[in-house]
Amino acid sequence: MKKSILILVVLGIGIYIAVSSIYTVSEVEQVIITQFGKPVGEPVTSAGLKLKMPFIQDVNPIDKRVLEWDGNPSDMPTKDKLYISVDLFARWRITDPLQYFLRLRDERSAQSRLDDILGSETRNAVAKHELIEIIRTTKDRVPLRDALLTDAEQEQDLGSLVPIQKGRKLVEQEIFTAAAEKVRVFGIELLDIRFKRINYNESVRPKIYDRMISERRQIAERFLSEGHGEAARIRGNRVRDLNKIQSEAYRQVEVIRGMADAKATEIYASAYNQSPEAAAFYEFTRTMQAYKTMIAENTTLVLSTDSDLFKFLKGAAPPSDAVSGQGLNPVGETVPR
């Protein structure tokens, strides 16, 4: 009985020792074997089952995938003394696991060291360039010009872009080159960096927005004044065209009226010239119409005896000379009634 228990204990210890001496390396990691806390042998980079000395050796896995670094936004001044908030991100990986393990040990320490190096290099690069160099990406980009700009405004280069020497891509490359050299001593390869966001500092942002609003309002006022001027021109053209139309219409009316009068006269002449009696009747009716138009209350006429108007009056007798006290004087003058 005791012998079987002893066999089981020995077997258990053997299994434990065998299990402790075997470890697995996955495809996404590499391993540093340490003995009493110090690395021994070369890093294990191939995947599969591996052996180590039990109890005295430990397995330290290290990720070999592409890792992410995402820094916190940081305020920093540009060359033209504008404070901006820069948010940067990067991608990196561990290429020398032994050096990485000796200097940093874990990913948390690596992230902290990247914060220091990338933050410092970003601040140096931003301080050496103006804001336009950090924002713009291309040197010779042609801007879209506002179609509403006048020829004089286009000659003043309104809406044109400020020329740049480098641009954001070259600034990012400068930061990458400087930082890659410094992180290489930690067994890290820096793969890429990019500006994620660039914004004005909170303290100056309201002033920048107020200035932008003021500029937009100036442009709006210019467009508004141009609109008022155009409206005044349109109203003036409308009045001018209306007067022209009215004058043309009045001229056409007078022409038509004159043609109508001429046609009426022609018809009257044709009608009353058919016989001497008709002509005499026409003369009489027209004279009567003239009397009605010329003679009104308190009207005085001075006519000669051979006047065509007088010949129809000289045979007319007044209603009563005694009552009216009116009549014709010898020279044909009618006295007021």
FENDA-V199715 format. One record per backbone hydrogen bond with DSSP energy under -1.0 kcal/mol. CO is the residue of the C=O (numbers start at 0). NH is the residue of the N-H. Records with the same first field share a line. If there is no record, write none. Layout:
CO=NH, NH
This chain:
0=4
1=5
2=6
3=7
4=8
5=9
6=10
7=11
8=12
9=13
10=14
11=15
12=16
13=17
14=18
15=19
16=20
18=21
20=51
22=49
24=47
25=28
27=63
29=61
30=43
31=59
32=39
33=57
34=37
37=34
43=30
47=24
49=22
52=56
53=55
55=35
57=33
59=31
61=29
66=91
68=89
73=85
75=83
77=80
81=77
82=200
83=75
84=198
85=73
86=195, 196
87=70
88=193
89=68
90=190, 191
91=66
92=188
95=99
96=100
97=101
98=102
99=103, 104
103=105
105=109
106=110
107=111
108=112
109=113
110=114
111=115
112=116
113=117
114=118
115=119
116=120
117=121
118=122
119=123
120=124
121=125
122=126
125=128
128=78
129=133
130=134
131=135
135=167
145=148
149=153
150=154
152=157
153=156
156=159
166=170
167=171
168=172
169=173
170=174
171=175
172=176
173=177
174=178
175=179
176=180
178=182
179=183
182=185, 187
183=186
186=94, 95
188=92
191=90
193=88
196=86
198=84
200=204
203=207
204=208
205=209
206=210
207=211
208=212
209=213
210=214
211=215
212=216
213=217
214=218
215=219
216=220
217=221
218=222
219=223
220=224
221=225
222=226
223=227
224=228
225=229
226=230
227=231
228=232
229=233
230=234
231=235
232=236
233=237
234=238
235=239
236=240
237=241
238=242
239=243
240=244
241=245
242=246
243=247
244=248
245=249
246=250
247=251
248=252
249=253
250=254
251=255
252=256
253=257
254=258
255=259
256=260
257=261
258=262
259=263
260=264
261=265
262=266
263=267
264=268
265=269
266=270
267=271
268=272
274=278
275=279
276=280
277=281
278=282
279=283
280=284
281=285
282=286
283=287
284=288
285=289
286=290
287=291
288=292
289=293
290=294
295=298
303=306
306=310
309=313
312=315
319=323
320=324
326=334
328=331
332=328
